[in-house]
């Protein structure tokens, strides 16, 4: 495969502020095409420079008739490219091509049934294998009269024009959201747009990405040395494996063991990368240093900053011991890149705070190497599997950057961390063995710095409390507590109390997000 063929068939997603925009892009990637998200007002010059084979217009929370409603640059529809408008994107096409968009008499949010009422054509044939399909709606306006040149493909009870098509100009619109799981078979519709309408051949695959990226790293790095901070998380782990495949011993990883990791996690990281994969890893035992820095501090934000600054200092000191390093590698991924640019569309509702790309000191004076910056998290995992990283490491639940430092409420002490590690290991072991781990989006144990009275054997105990947390979520913006079977909770509680000396009470957190957060701090 040539060095540029991975990106030779590109779909452009123009973002009008939908909370599902990244999900649209992920579905396009799953269909085998490379795609990028750009602001709705991307210039024609930049669009032509990007050279897409098709364009998707995302949804958005505004009305097309609002003051300052977002619109693409004039001339977008004159480029002769296939266009799929989703929700707001369809309404925008309706307005531009002479149809009318009006407030619906009844807003439509959630599951709805969509009926095929016209010619399915190349876009909708696979999607409408049955004449009725469950879809996910999220709109207050709808297209009232057809735009010029279009025909109605489908209807719902509250949206008589729920899907439209102009086959001659390859322009399509859907009022529902095919990108979300609640739309049954929605991935077929997106794949049909990518493959059947735009003519994509499916070059975007984990294997092709590895081949392309290994070649790119070799050209970029040459004979230089590369430094990477290995945390044991998904992104840094895949980054390490990918760079190692490209340049071998030119890569040195620094693994900072801060004393805030899960039980045996440091040994597992060293076993996976240093022993089995042959990656050069320097392990720095910095537990005492982190605990000393955290002594007496109970404020969550201050704890985060202490942990972050201490990590940078320890990493920087270890890095100075490695001679002739030219490149600093980081596991930056595509959502980090998008979110670090801020709300570029200026129309997205602020649902969550953005991450910052980077974090290590600029004064290190190293060139940045970010081989994963084009990938979504699920793509990173697939690449990791191809590279031979164990499934269990790649598909673990999210673990916060400050580690157990934000799962120990109040002041962090080594004794607290040791108790929490043991209790959390029992919790996760039981979730794995019972088959519940993969049904849960995130599960962990929280250490509470309070003691409760208990009775153990014939004596009175006065020991610490831990809380178990487990949530279900699609996007981590909202989350519901997981309905853990009572028998399993009882078993986990019994094991923790019997096996972890110093804990005599276990509670289960049944708070959803909102009003709570997923983590306690």
C-alpha positions in Angstrom: 0.0 0.0 0.0 1.4 3.4 -0.9 2.0 5.9 1.8 -1.0 8.1 1.0 -3.6 5.5 0.0 -4.9 5.3 3.5 -6.2 8.8 3.2 -7.1 8.8 -0.5 -10.8 8.4 0.1 -12.0 10.9 2.6 -15.4 11.9 4.0 -15.8 15.4 5.4 -18.1 15.9 8.4 -19.2 19.5 8.9 -20.2 20.1 12.5 -23.3 22.2 13.2 -23.1 21.6 17.0 -24.6 18.1 17.5 -23.6 16.1 20.5 -23.4 13.1 18.2 -20.9 14.6 15.7 -18.0 12.5 16.8 -20.2 9.4 16.7 -21.0 10.2 13.0 -17.3 10.2 12.3 -16.7 7.0 14.1 -19.5 5.2 12.1 -17.9 6.5 8.9 -14.5 5.2 10.0 -16.1 1.8 10.8 -17.4 1.8 7.2 -13.8 1.9 5.9 -13.3 5.6 5.0 -11.1 8.1 6.6 -12.9 11.2 7.8 -12.3 14.4 9.7 -14.6 16.8 11.6 -14.4 20.5 10.6 -16.5 23.6 11.5 -19.7 24.1 9.6 -18.4 27.3 7.9 -15.2 25.6 6.5 -14.2 27.6 3.3 -14.6 26.2 -0.2 -10.8 26.6 -0.6 -10.2 24.4 2.5 -12.8 21.9 1.4 -11.2 21.5 -2.0 -7.8 21.2 -0.4 -9.1 18.4 1.9 -10.4 16.8 -1.3 -13.3 14.7 0.1 -15.4 12.2 -1.9 -18.5 13.0 0.2 -19.8 15.4 2.8 -22.0 14.8 5.9 -23.8 17.7 7.6 -24.3 17.0 11.3 -27.3 17.7 13.4 -27.5 20.8 15.7 -29.7 22.2 18.5 -30.8 25.4 16.7 -33.5 26.1 14.2 -32.6 26.9 10.6 -34.6 30.1 11.0 -32.9 31.3 14.2 -31.0 34.6 14.1 -27.4 33.7 13.2 -28.3 30.0 12.6 -25.2 28.2 11.3 -25.0 27.7 7.6 -22.3 26.3 5.3 -20.5 28.6 3.0 -22.3 29.5 -0.3 -21.4 27.1 -3.1 -21.1 24.0 -1.0 -23.8 22.2 -2.9 -22.3 23.3 -6.2 -19.2 21.2 -5.7 -20.9 18.1 -7.2 -20.1 15.9 -4.2 -22.5 13.5 -2.5 -24.0 15.1 0.6 -25.9 13.5 3.5 -27.7 15.8 5.9 -28.7 14.5 9.3 -31.4 16.2 11.4 -30.5 19.9 11.3 -28.4 19.0 8.2 -31.5 17.8 6.4 -33.5 20.8 7.5 -30.8 23.1 6.2 -30.9 21.3 2.8 -34.6 21.7 2.8 -34.3 25.4 3.3 -31.5 25.9 0.8 -33.3 24.0 -2.0 -36.6 25.8 -1.7 -38.6 23.6 0.8 -40.1 24.8 4.0 -39.0 24.0 7.5 -41.5 24.6 10.4 -41.9 23.9 14.1 -43.6 20.5 14.5 -46.9 20.4 16.2 -45.4 17.8 18.5 -41.7 17.6 19.2 -40.1 14.2 18.6 -37.4 13.0 21.0 -36.4 9.3 21.5 -37.5 6.2 19.7 -39.8 6.4 16.8 -41.0 4.2 13.9 -40.0 5.2 10.4 -42.0 3.9 7.4 -40.6 3.5 3.9 -43.0 5.5 1.6 -41.0 6.0 -1.5 -38.1 4.6 -3.7 -35.3 3.4 -1.4 -32.6 3.8 -3.9 -28.9 3.1 -3.2 -28.7 4.8 0.1 -31.8 3.3 1.9 -32.2 -0.2 0.3 -30.2 -2.1 3.0 -31.6 0.1 5.8 -35.2 -0.5 4.9 -35.1 -4.3 4.5 -38.4 -4.1 6.4 -40.9 -1.3 5.6 -40.8 -0.1 9.2 -37.6 0.6 11.2 -37.1 1.9 14.7 -35.1 5.1 14.6 -33.9 7.8 17.1 -35.4 11.2 16.7 -34.3 14.5 18.4 -36.0 17.5 16.8 -38.6 20.2 17.3 -38.6 21.4 13.6 -39.2 19.3 10.5 -39.3 19.7 6.7 -42.9 20.6 5.9 -42.7 20.8 2.1 -40.2 19.0 -0.2 -37.3 21.0 -1.6 -37.0 21.2 -5.4 -35.7 18.0 -7.0 -36.2 15.8 -4.0 -38.6 13.0 -3.3 -39.8 11.6 0.1 -38.3 8.3 1.0 -39.7 7.8 4.5 -42.1 9.2 7.1 -42.8 8.9 10.8 -45.9 9.9 12.8 -44.6 13.3 13.7 -42.4 13.9 10.6 -44.3 13.2 7.3 -41.0 13.9 5.5 -38.5 11.9 7.6 -36.0 11.1 4.7 -35.5 12.7 1.3 -33.3 12.0 -1.7 -32.3 13.6 -5.0 -30.5 10.7 -6.7 -29.4 12.7 -9.7 -27.4 15.2 -7.5 -26.6 12.5 -4.9 -28.1 14.7 -2.1 -29.8 13.0 0.8 -31.4 13.9 4.1 -32.6 12.0 7.2 -34.6 13.6 10.1 -33.5 10.8 12.4 -30.0 10.0 13.7 -28.5 6.9 12.0 -25.3 7.2 14.0 -26.8 6.2 17.4 -27.4 2.7 18.6 -31.1 3.3 19.1 -31.6 3.5 15.3 -31.8 -0.1 14.3 -29.4 -0.8 11.5 -28.3 2.8 11.3 -24.8 1.7 10.5 -26.1 0.1 7.3 -27.3 3.5 6.1 -24.0 5.2 6.9 -22.1 2.4 5.2 -24.3 2.7 2.1 -23.5 6.4 1.9 -19.8 5.7 2.2 -19.6 2.7 0.0 -22.6 2.8 -2.5 -23.0 6.6 -2.9 -19.5 7.9 -2.4 -17.7 4.9 -3.9 -15.3 4.2 -1.1 -13.3 1.0 -1.3 -12.8 0.5 2.5 -9.1 1.3 2.8 -9.3 2.6 6.3 -8.6 -0.5 8.5 -6.4 -1.1 11.6 -4.0 -3.2 9.5 -3.6 -0.5 6.8 -3.2 2.2 9.5 -0.4 0.3 11.2 1.4 -0.2 7.9 1.0 3.4 6.9 2.0 4.8 10.4 5.0 2.5 10.8 6.4 3.8 7.5 5.6 7.4 8.5 7.3 7.1 11.9 10.4 5.6 10.3 10.6 8.5 7.8 9.9 11.1 10.5 12.3 9.8 13.1 15.1 8.5 11.0 17.9 7.3 13.3 16.9 9.6 16.2 15.9 8.4 19.7 12.3 8.6 21.0 11.1 9.1 24.6 7.6 8.1 25.8 5.9 8.4 29.2 4.2 5.0 29.6 1.3 5.0 32.0 -0.2 1.6 31.3 -3.3 3.1 29.9 -4.7 2.3 26.4 -3.4 5.3 24.5 0.2 5.3 25.8 0.4 1.5 25.5 -0.7 1.3 21.9 1.5 4.3 21.1 4.5 2.4 22.6 3.8 -0.8 20.7 3.4 1.1 17.4 6.6 3.1 17.8 8.5 0.1 18.9 7.4 -1.8 15.8 8.6 1.1 13.7 12.0 1.9 15.3 12.7 -0.8 17.9 15.3 0.1 20.5 15.4 3.8 19.4 12.3 4.0 21.7 12.8 4.3 25.5 9.7 4.4 27.7 9.6 5.8 31.2 7.1 4.3 33.5 6.5 6.3 36.7 5.1 4.1 39.5 3.4 6.7 41.6 2.0 4.4 44.3 -1.5 5.3 43.1 -1.9 2.4 40.6 -4.2 -0.6 40.9 -3.0 -3.9 42.5 0.0 -5.3 40.7 -0.4 -2.9 37.8 3.2 -1.8 37.7 4.4 -5.4 37.4 1.8 -6.1 34.7 3.0 -3.2 32.6 6.6 -4.3 32.9 5.6 -7.9 32.1 3.7 -6.9 29.0 6.0 -4.4 27.4 9.5 -5.1 28.7 9.5 -8.9 29.0 7.0 -10.0 26.3 7.2 -7.3 23.7 10.9 -6.3 24.2 10.2 -2.6 24.6 12.9 -0.7 26.5 11.1 0.5 29.7 12.7 2.4 32.6 10.6 1.9 35.8 10.8 4.7 38.4 9.6 3.8 41.8 8.3 7.2 43.0 5.7 6.1 45.6 7.4 7.8 48.6 7.9 11.0 46.7 4.2 11.2 45.6 2.9 10.4 49.1 5.2 13.0 50.7 4.0 15.6 48.2 0.3 14.8 49.0 0.7 14.8 52.7 -1.9 16.8 54.5 -3.8 17.8 51.3 -7.5 17.0 51.1 -8.7 19.3 48.3 -9.5 17.3 45.1 -8.2 19.9 42.7 -5.1 20.6 44.6 -4.4 16.8 44.8 -4.7 16.6 41.0 -2.3 19.4 40.5 0.2 18.0 43.0 0.1 14.6 41.3 0.4 16.2 37.8 3.3 18.4 38.8 5.1 15.7 40.6 4.7 13.4 37.6 6.3 16.0 35.3 9.2 16.5 37.7 9.9 12.8 38.0 9.5 12.1 34.3 11.7 15.1 33.5 14.5 13.9 35.8 14.4 10.4 34.4 14.4 11.8 30.8 17.6 13.7 31.4 19.4 10.5 32.1 18.7 9.3 28.5 21.2 10.7 26.0 20.5 12.1 22.6 16.7 12.0 22.6 15.2 14.0 19.8 11.5 13.1 20.0 8.9 13.1 22.7 6.0 10.7 21.9 2.5 11.1 23.3 -0.7 9.1 23.0 -2.8 12.0 21.8 -5.9 10.8 20.1 -8.4 12.5 17.7 -11.0 13.6 20.4 -8.2 15.3 22.3 -7.2 17.2 19.1 -10.9 18.2 18.4 -11.6 19.3 22.0 -8.4 21.1 22.5 -9.3 23.4 19.7 -12.3 24.4 21.7 -15.9 24.6 20.4 -14.7 25.6 16.9 -18.3 25.7 15.6 -19.3 28.1 18.3 -22.7 26.5 18.3 -22.2 23.3 20.3 -23.9 23.2 23.7 -21.3 22.9 26.4 -21.9 19.5 27.9 -18.4 18.6 29.1 -15.1 20.4 29.6 -12.4 19.9 27.1 -9.1 18.1 27.5 -5.8 19.7 26.7 -3.4 18.0 24.3 0.1 17.5 25.8 0.9 18.2 29.4 4.6 17.6 29.6 6.9 20.6 29.9 7.8 22.6 26.7 11.3 23.3 28.1 12.2 19.7 27.4 12.9 21.1 23.8 11.9 17.9 22.0 10.0 17.4 18.8 6.5 15.9 19.4 5.6 12.6 17.9 1.8 11.7 18.0 1.1 8.7 15.9 -2.4 8.1 17.2 -3.8 11.7 16.7 -6.0 10.6 13.9 -7.7 7.8 15.8 -10.8 7.5 18.0 -10.5 5.4 21.2 -12.3 2.4 19.7 -9.9 2.5 16.8 -6.9 2.7 19.1 -8.1 -0.5 20.8 -8.4 -2.3 17.5 -4.9 -1.2 16.5 -3.7 -2.4 19.8 -5.2 -5.9 19.3 -3.4 -6.1 15.9 -0.2 -5.2 17.6 -0.5 -8.0 20.1 -1.4 -6.1 23.3 -3.6 -8.2 25.6 -7.3 -7.8 25.3 -7.7 -7.3 29.0 -5.3 -4.4 29.0 -7.0 -2.7 26.1 -10.6 -3.1 27.2 -10.2 -2.1 30.9 -12.6 0.5 32.3 -11.3 4.1 32.3 -8.8 4.9 35.0 -8.3 8.5 36.0 -4.9 10.2 35.4 -4.3 10.9 39.1 -5.1 7.2 39.8 -6.3 6.3 43.3 -5.4 9.8 44.4 -9.0 10.9 43.4 -10.6 7.6 44.6 -9.3 8.2 48.2 -11.5 11.0 49.5 -9.6 13.6 51.5 -5.9 13.1 52.3 -4.0 10.4 50.5 -2.0 8.0 52.6 -0.1 4.9 51.7 -2.1 2.8 54.1 -5.3 4.1 52.5 -4.0 3.3 49.0 -3.0 -0.2 50.1 -6.5 -0.9 51.5 -8.2 0.5 48.5 -6.0 -1.5 46.1 -6.9 -4.8 47.8 -10.7 -4.0 48.0 -10.8 -2.9 44.3 -9.0 -6.0 43.1 -11.6 -8.2 44.8 -14.4 -6.1 43.3 -13.1 -6.3 39.7 -12.1 -10.0 40.1 -15.7 -10.8 41.0 -17.1 -8.7 38.1 -14.8 -10.6 35.7 -15.6 -14.0 37.0 -19.4 -13.4 37.0 -19.5 -12.0 33.5 -20.6 -8.5 34.5 -17.4 -6.6 33.8 -18.0 -6.1 30.1 -21.6 -5.1 30.7 -20.5 -2.2 32.8 -19.0 1.0 31.4 -16.9 1.8 34.5 -16.6 0.2 37.9 -14.3 1.0 40.8 -14.0 1.3 44.6 -13.8 4.5 46.6 -12.1 4.8 50.0 -14.0 6.8 52.5 -11.8 8.4 55.3 -14.4 7.6 58.0 -14.7 4.7 60.4 -17.7 2.7 61.3 -18.5 0.3 64.2 -18.8 -3.3 63.3 -18.8 -6.8 64.9 -16.3 -9.3 63.7 -16.3 -12.7 65.5 -16.8 -12.0 69.1 -15.2 -8.6 69.1 -16.0 -5.0 68.2 -14.3 -3.5 65.2 -13.9 0.2 64.3 -12.6 0.2 60.7 -12.9 2.0 57.4 -15.7 2.1 54.8 -15.4 1.6 51.0 -18.1 2.4 48.4 -18.5 0.4 45.2 -19.4 2.3 42.0 -20.6 0.9 38.7 -22.3 2.8 35.9 -23.7 2.2 32.4 -23.2 5.0 29.8 -22.8 5.5 26.0 -20.8 8.7 26.1 -19.8 9.3 29.7 -21.7 12.6 29.5 -24.7 11.0 31.3 -24.7 7.7 33.2 -27.0 5.5 35.1 -26.0 3.3 38.1 -25.7 -0.4 37.2 -28.4 -2.7 38.6 -25.9 -5.1 40.3 -27.5 -8.5 41.3 -28.0 -8.6 45.1 -26.3 -12.0 45.4 -23.1 -10.7 43.6 -23.0 -7.5 45.8 -23.3 -9.7 48.9 -20.4 -11.9 47.7 -18.2 -8.9 46.9 -19.0 -7.3 50.3 -18.3 -10.5 52.2 -15.0 -11.1 50.5 -13.8 -7.5 51.0 -14.7 -7.5 54.7 -13.2 -10.9 55.3 -10.0 -10.5 53.3 -9.1 -6.9 53.7 -8.1 -6.2 57.3 -9.0 -2.6 58.1 -12.3 -2.4 56.2 -15.6 -3.4 57.9 -18.3 -1.8 55.8 -19.1 -1.8 52.1 -21.8 0.4 50.5 -23.1 0.6 46.9 -23.5 3.9 45.1 -26.9 4.3 43.3 -26.4 7.9 42.1 -26.8 8.7 38.4 -25.0 11.3 36.4 -26.4 13.9 36.7 -26.8 14.9 39.5 -23.6 13.1 40.6 -20.4 12.6 38.7 -19.0 9.2 37.8 -15.9 9.7 39.9 -16.4 10.9 43.5 -13.8 13.6 43.2 
